[in-house]
């Protein structure tokens, strides 16, 4: 039985991810983006105690570090010069811009980790099947494809280790042969299963007639309530950003970090919007505690 954030209608969940992704590119302020990044980490932790996000932490750290370090050396715009490197100026503006760009990318990746956990195949198909049935089906298969190939490759590697085949030991030639054999087995396995899936779909009449959802999701009162609340918070953020609040000027000269009253209004609106899954999960936990 699904509860918490998972119990809400797919349209509400999808709208939440649309809002978060839009605001990640809309706000260009380190405090806004840093807070959003922290909240998205907590959201992922609330889904599965952080099992999925822990696998991505090394990649996220390496990627964000590279962006923050390399951007000041590749871009020389700005007036606040920190130092010179081989005759090229390294500016504070380029460093701040690298930080905001890295935070934006990390937020988007964290969003997709959460998206993959919450909007499973049935929910994703329910949202898009009536509008773009083939595109929705191919997208769902693509999302499933990477973790499936990873799991199969681990199984193939385990079998090969038992047989004494390894890509980390031995000569380069032997390791290359072992790696090539793994790839060949993986592709053969995947193609064979895809043919079986296609035959099964054809036998069951996929694509013939009107498609009905496997699970008939229905919008309830709490779904409408949160949809209206998310829309109101999102509208506040968009309207305030259009007036220039919630953003920091970086180029050509670094602006101030000072917050005006409307900046705080936007900040708290963004905070509430991003915290939607945390609020729902927290409420469920409180109900469980007081029901004992």
C-alpha positions as CSV (number, residue, x, y, z in Angstrom):
1,X,0.0,0.0,0.0
2,X,1.4,3.4,-1.0
3,X,1.5,6.2,1.5
4,X,3.1,9.6,1.9
5,X,4.3,11.3,-1.3
6,X,3.8,8.1,-3.3
7,X,0.0,8.1,-2.5
8,X,-0.6,11.3,-4.3
9,X,-1.9,11.5,-7.9
10,X,0.7,11.3,-10.7
11,X,-0.4,14.7,-12.0
12,X,0.5,16.3,-8.6
13,X,3.8,14.5,-8.5
14,X,4.7,15.4,-12.1
15,X,3.7,19.1,-11.5
16,X,6.0,19.2,-8.4
17,X,8.9,18.0,-10.5
18,X,8.1,20.5,-13.3
19,X,8.1,23.3,-10.7
20,X,11.4,22.3,-9.1
21,X,13.1,21.8,-12.4
22,X,11.9,25.2,-13.7
23,X,13.0,27.1,-10.6
24,X,16.4,25.4,-10.7
25,X,17.1,27.2,-13.9
26,X,15.1,30.3,-13.0
27,X,16.8,31.4,-9.8
28,X,20.5,32.3,-10.1
29,X,21.3,33.0,-6.5
30,X,23.7,30.8,-4.4
31,X,21.5,30.9,-1.3
32,X,18.3,29.8,-3.3
33,X,20.2,27.1,-5.2
34,X,22.1,25.8,-2.2
35,X,18.9,25.5,-0.1
36,X,17.1,23.8,-3.0
37,X,20.0,21.4,-3.4
38,X,19.9,20.5,0.3
39,X,16.1,20.0,0.2
40,X,16.3,17.7,-2.8
41,X,18.8,15.6,-0.9
42,X,16.4,15.4,2.0
43,X,13.6,14.5,-0.4
44,X,15.6,11.6,-1.8
45,X,16.4,10.4,1.7
46,X,12.8,10.5,2.6
47,X,12.0,8.1,-0.4
48,X,14.3,5.2,0.4
49,X,16.5,6.4,3.3
50,X,19.0,7.7,0.7
51,X,19.9,4.3,-0.9
52,X,19.6,5.7,-4.5
53,X,21.2,9.1,-3.9
54,X,24.2,7.5,-2.1
55,X,25.3,5.8,-5.3
56,X,25.4,9.1,-7.1
57,X,27.2,11.1,-4.4
58,X,30.8,10.5,-5.7
59,X,29.8,11.4,-9.3
60,X,27.9,14.5,-8.1
61,X,30.9,15.7,-6.0
62,X,33.4,15.1,-8.8
63,X,31.2,16.8,-11.5
64,X,30.4,19.8,-9.3
65,X,34.0,20.2,-8.2
66,X,35.2,20.2,-11.8
67,X,32.7,22.8,-12.8
68,X,33.6,25.1,-9.9
69,X,37.3,24.8,-10.4
70,X,37.5,24.9,-14.2
71,X,35.0,27.7,-14.9
72,X,37.2,30.5,-13.4
73,X,40.1,29.4,-15.6
74,X,38.0,29.1,-18.8
75,X,36.0,32.3,-18.4
76,X,37.8,35.6,-17.6
77,X,34.8,37.9,-17.4
78,X,34.4,40.0,-14.2
79,X,36.0,43.0,-12.5
80,X,37.0,41.4,-9.1
81,X,40.3,39.7,-9.9
82,X,41.4,37.1,-7.5
83,X,44.8,36.3,-9.1
84,X,46.5,35.7,-12.4
85,X,47.2,32.3,-13.9
86,X,49.6,32.2,-16.8
87,X,48.7,35.8,-17.7
88,X,45.0,35.1,-17.5
89,X,42.8,36.7,-14.8
90,X,40.8,34.5,-12.5
91,X,37.8,36.5,-11.3
92,X,35.3,36.2,-8.4
93,X,32.4,36.5,-10.8
94,X,33.5,33.5,-12.8
95,X,33.9,31.5,-9.5
96,X,30.4,32.4,-8.3
97,X,28.9,31.6,-11.7
98,X,30.6,28.2,-11.6
99,X,29.1,27.6,-8.1
100,X,25.6,28.5,-9.3
101,X,26.0,26.4,-12.5
102,X,27.2,23.4,-10.5
103,X,24.3,23.7,-8.0
104,X,21.8,23.9,-10.8
105,X,23.1,20.7,-12.5
106,X,23.2,18.9,-9.2
107,X,19.6,19.9,-8.4
108,X,18.4,18.6,-11.8
109,X,20.2,15.3,-11.3
110,X,18.8,14.9,-7.8
111,X,15.4,15.7,-9.2
112,X,15.7,12.9,-11.8
113,X,16.8,10.4,-9.1
114,X,13.6,11.2,-7.1
115,X,11.6,11.2,-10.3
116,X,12.8,7.6,-11.1
117,X,11.8,6.4,-7.6
118,X,8.3,8.0,-7.5
119,X,7.0,8.1,-11.0
120,X,7.3,4.4,-11.9
121,X,6.2,2.9,-15.2
122,X,2.5,2.8,-14.5
123,X,2.4,6.4,-13.3
124,X,4.5,7.7,-16.1
125,X,2.3,5.9,-18.7
126,X,-0.8,7.2,-17.1
127,X,0.3,10.8,-17.5
128,X,1.4,10.6,-21.2
129,X,-0.2,7.5,-22.7
130,X,-3.3,9.3,-23.9
131,X,-1.3,12.2,-25.5
132,X,1.8,10.5,-26.8
133,X,1.4,6.7,-26.3
134,X,4.5,5.6,-28.3
135,X,6.7,8.3,-27.0
136,X,5.7,7.6,-23.4
137,X,6.3,3.9,-23.8
138,X,9.7,4.4,-25.3
139,X,10.7,7.0,-22.6
140,X,9.6,4.5,-19.9
141,X,11.7,1.8,-21.5
142,X,14.7,4.2,-21.8
143,X,14.5,5.1,-18.1
144,X,14.4,1.5,-17.2
145,X,17.1,0.5,-19.6
146,X,20.2,1.9,-17.8
147,X,19.6,0.3,-14.3
148,X,18.6,-3.0,-16.0
149,X,21.8,-3.1,-18.1
150,X,23.8,-2.3,-14.9
151,X,22.2,-5.2,-13.0
152,X,22.8,-7.6,-15.9
153,X,26.4,-6.6,-16.2
154,X,26.9,-7.2,-12.5
155,X,25.4,-10.7,-12.9
156,X,27.6,-11.4,-15.9
157,X,30.7,-10.2,-14.0
158,X,29.9,-12.4,-11.0
159,X,29.7,-15.5,-13.2
160,X,32.9,-14.6,-15.0
161,X,34.8,-14.1,-11.7
162,X,33.8,-17.7,-10.7
163,X,35.2,-18.9,-14.0
164,X,38.5,-17.0,-13.3
165,X,37.9,-14.2,-15.9
166,X,38.6,-10.7,-14.7
167,X,39.1,-7.2,-16.3
168,X,41.3,-6.0,-13.5
169,X,43.9,-8.8,-13.4
170,X,46.2,-10.3,-16.0
171,X,47.6,-9.0,-19.2
172,X,46.0,-6.1,-21.1
173,X,45.1,-8.5,-24.0
174,X,43.3,-10.9,-21.7
175,X,41.5,-8.2,-19.9
176,X,40.4,-6.7,-23.2
177,X,39.1,-10.1,-24.3
178,X,37.2,-10.5,-21.1
179,X,35.7,-7.0,-21.4
180,X,34.7,-7.7,-25.0
181,X,33.1,-11.0,-24.0
182,X,31.1,-9.3,-21.2
183,X,29.8,-6.7,-23.7
184,X,28.9,-9.4,-26.2
185,X,27.0,-11.4,-23.6
186,X,25.2,-8.3,-22.4
187,X,24.1,-7.2,-25.9
188,X,23.0,-10.8,-26.8
189,X,21.0,-11.1,-23.6
190,X,19.3,-7.7,-24.1
191,X,18.5,-8.3,-27.7
192,X,17.1,-11.7,-27.1
193,X,14.8,-10.4,-24.3
194,X,13.7,-7.5,-26.4
195,X,12.5,-9.9,-29.1
196,X,10.6,-11.9,-26.5
197,X,9.0,-8.7,-25.2
198,X,8.0,-7.6,-28.7
199,X,6.4,-11.0,-29.5
200,X,4.6,-10.9,-26.1
201,X,3.2,-7.4,-26.8
202,X,2.1,-8.4,-30.3
203,X,0.4,-11.5,-29.0
204,X,-1.5,-9.4,-26.4
205,X,-2.7,-6.9,-29.0
206,X,-0.6,-3.9,-27.9
207,X,-1.6,-0.8,-29.9
208,X,-4.9,-2.3,-31.1
209,X,-7.9,-0.3,-29.9
210,X,-8.1,2.2,-27.1
211,X,-5.7,1.8,-24.2
212,X,-7.0,1.8,-20.6
213,X,-4.7,2.5,-17.6
214,X,-3.8,-0.6,-15.5
215,X,-4.5,1.4,-12.3
216,X,-7.3,4.1,-12.5
217,X,-5.8,7.0,-10.5
218,X,-8.3,9.5,-9.3
219,X,-7.8,13.1,-8.2
220,X,-9.0,13.4,-4.6
221,X,-9.5,16.5,-2.4
222,X,-6.0,16.4,-1.0
223,X,-4.6,16.2,-4.5
224,X,-6.6,19.2,-5.6
225,X,-5.5,21.1,-2.4
226,X,-1.8,20.5,-3.0
227,X,-2.1,21.2,-6.7
228,X,-3.6,24.6,-6.0
229,X,-1.0,25.2,-3.2
230,X,1.9,24.3,-5.5
231,X,0.5,26.4,-8.3
232,X,0.2,29.4,-6.0
233,X,3.7,29.0,-4.7
234,X,5.1,28.5,-8.2
235,X,3.3,31.6,-9.4
236,X,4.7,33.7,-6.6
237,X,8.2,32.5,-7.4
238,X,7.8,33.3,-11.2
239,X,6.2,36.7,-10.6
240,X,8.9,37.7,-8.1
241,X,11.7,36.5,-10.3
242,X,10.2,38.5,-13.2
243,X,10.5,41.6,-11.0
244,X,14.2,40.8,-10.5
245,X,14.0,39.4,-7.0
246,X,15.5,36.0,-6.0
247,X,18.4,36.6,-8.4
248,X,21.9,37.9,-8.1
249,X,23.7,39.8,-10.8
250,X,27.0,38.1,-11.6
251,X,28.2,39.6,-14.9
252,X,29.7,42.1,-15.7
253,X,30.0,43.1,-12.1
254,X,29.1,41.0,-9.0
255,X,26.0,42.2,-7.3
256,X,25.2,42.2,-3.6
257,X,23.9,39.3,-1.5
258,X,21.6,41.6,0.4
259,X,18.0,40.3,0.8
260,X,15.1,42.6,0.4
261,X,11.7,41.8,1.9
262,X,10.4,40.4,-1.3
263,X,13.5,38.2,-1.6
264,X,12.6,36.6,1.6
265,X,9.0,36.1,0.4
266,X,10.3,34.3,-2.6
267,X,12.8,32.3,-0.5
268,X,10.1,31.0,1.8
269,X,7.7,30.3,-1.2
270,X,10.5,28.3,-2.8
271,X,11.3,26.6,0.5
272,X,7.6,25.4,0.9
273,X,7.4,24.3,-2.7
274,X,10.5,22.1,-2.5
275,X,9.5,20.8,0.9
276,X,6.2,19.4,-0.4
277,X,7.3,15.7,-0.1
278,X,9.0,16.3,3.2
279,X,5.8,17.9,4.6
280,X,3.7,15.0,3.4
281,X,6.1,12.4,4.8
282,X,6.5,14.2,8.1
283,X,2.7,14.4,8.5
284,X,2.5,10.6,7.8
285,X,5.1,9.9,10.4
286,X,3.4,12.1,13.0
287,X,0.1,10.3,12.3
288,X,1.8,7.0,12.8
289,X,3.4,8.0,16.1
290,X,0.2,9.4,17.6
291,X,-1.9,6.4,16.4
292,X,0.1,4.0,18.5
